[in-house]
């Protein structure tokens, strides 16, 4: 059985290894990861480039790693899940595995149905008109209609994504099963650490300390190498370039890139005119209607010039980042049976649709901008030069 996992691995840590091990223990002999590339859903760049993280995923137990294109990787939970599940279903996985704060499949199914319930939708609109942001409105609406137990699930970060995965699995591959793996160790985004376990956000915050207790040895070595090479990436390394670029965009063009609602594009535009740092811009733009993460994503979409409606479509191709021998065997089958074209090298671009070429070209531009976000700036063209990495 082939299992699909949606991931960022920013960085890959012991909790991720636990998830892969549990997925295999449930009967999966092959693991396919679809991984966010050089930019992630928090509205930030990844610490380490996607090719190195893909290699670490293979060394951590995955067999093949697929690239989740940036428009879906830096979008809402709904679109993030839409793009990820569509790629995995098109590649031919048998089951979807995800981390969750609960492994109660029936409760997760109920919550997935709740997001499509008319009564819930009506309450969400009511609460948002009263000033709530979407996550809070969804949480309260689900509590009213389905009770506190469902509210707890829908409010938990991993379970929220899990609910979206289930929704899109129903849409694209209703015959396939899902496996929720109950989170073990530190909670998502938790500042607490337990023996051998810490959240990815906690590890990122202590990256320049010793994180070897919380990540596998090969990931720790990768982190250290990138530190020594000046290739640990953060948005702050390109902060002036980002602010300069945003100041050049005419107000009327903001709506092309910002998913507007309650005047968010105007708030970002006004913030850009006076903000002297990205953190100041986020503070100026956010309000009770918009979470901090939403604002960061919208600012990043604006800087990367990602058309706001692009993520409402489905990804138009599957790009392979890395694979081992088992993954290559699966790739051979996918090339014959996949409903999407498969990209392993730059020359494959010519086989893509018009939309596929637009997404691919945007990926190239995004990678060029990512290459500026570290001390040791790299030249343009890394996306075009890179081919699938084969791990023997």
C-alpha positions, 0 to 999 in steps of 0.5 A, a space after each residue: 500500500 502506498 501512503 501519501 503525506 503532506 509536509 513542510 519539514 521546516 525542519 524535519 524533526 523527530 515528530 515527523 519520523 514518528 509520523 512516518 514510522 506509524 504510517 508504515 506500521 499501519 501497512 504502508 510499504 511506500 511513502 510519498 510526500 508532497 512537500 511545500 517548496 521554498 516558501 511555506 504556509 506561515 507566509 515565510 520562506 523555508 529555512 533550507 532549500 527544498 532539494 536539501 529538505 527533500 533529501 532529508 525526507 528520503 533519509 527519514 523514511 519517505 520514498 519519493 518527494 513531490 513539490 507543492 507549487 508556491 501558490 498552494 503552499 502559501 495559501 489558506 488551509 483550504 487551498 493548501 489541502 486542495 493542491 496537496 491532495 490533488 497532487 497525491 491522488 493524481 500520483 496514485 497513492 492508496 491512502 492519505 496519512 496526516 498528523 492530528 490532535 485526535 485519531 478519532 476518524 468518525 469525529 474528523 469525518 463529522 468535522 469535515 462535514 461541518 465545514 459544508 453545513 449550511 447552518 455552520 456557513 450562516 453562523 460563520 458569515 454572521 460572526 465575521 460580520 461582527 468582526 471575528 476572523 475566519 478561524 474564530 468564526 468557524 470554531 464558534 459556528 461548529 461549537 453551536 451546531 456540533 458541540 464542544 468536542 467538534 469545536 476542539 478538533 476544528 480549533 487544533 492546527 493539525 486537525 484543522 488541516 486534517 479536516 481539509 484533507 478529508 474534504 478534498 479526498 472526498 472530492 478527488 478520490 472518495 474511494 481512498 482511506 485516510 489515517 490520522 496519526 495522533 500527535 506525540 510529543 510537543 504540540 504544534 507551535 508549542 514553546 514546550 519541549 519534551 524528551 526528544 521532541 519539540 515543535 518545528 517553530 520551537 526548533 526554528 527559534 533555537 536554531 543557533 543553539 543545539 537542536 540535535 536532541 530534537 532532529 535526526 542526525 542527518 537533519 542536524 548535519 544539514 542545518 549546520 552545513 547551511 549555517 556554515 555556508 551562509 545559506 540559512 534563509 529568512 525573509 529578514 535577509 531580503 527585507 529592504 528588497 521586499 519593502 522596496 518592491 511592495 512600494 513600487 506596486 500601484 494601489 489598483 494592482 494590489 487586488 490582483 494579488 491580495 485575496 481581499 475581504 473587509 479592506 485587507 488590500 487597502 490596509 496592506 497598501 497603507 501599511 506599505 507606505 509607512 512601514 520600516 520593517 516587515 514586522 511593522 507592516 504586519 502589525 499595521 495591516 492585521 486587525 481582528 478580522 485578519 490573523 497574523 498568518 493571513 496577513 503574512 501570506 498575503 504580503 508574501 503573495 504580493 511580493 512574489 506576484 502570485 495571482 490571487 486566483 491561481 490557487 483556486 485551480 488545481 496544480 497542473 503538473 507534478 514535479 519530483 524533487 527526490 526519490 530512492 529506488 522504491 520511489 523510482 519504481 513508483 514513479 515509473 508506474 505514475 508516468 504511465 497512469 498519472 492524470 498530470 504530466 510529471 516534471 523531473 527536469 527543466 526540459 519537461 516544461 515544454 510538455 506543459 499546458 499554458 497554465 502549467 507553464 505559467 505556474 512553472 515560470 512563477 516557480 522559477 521566479 520565486 526560487 530566484 527571490 528565495 536565493 536572495 534571502 540568505 547571507 550567501 546570495 546565489 545566482 538566478 536559475 537554480 530551479 531550471 538547473 535542478 533535476 530530480 535527486 536520486 538517493 541510492 
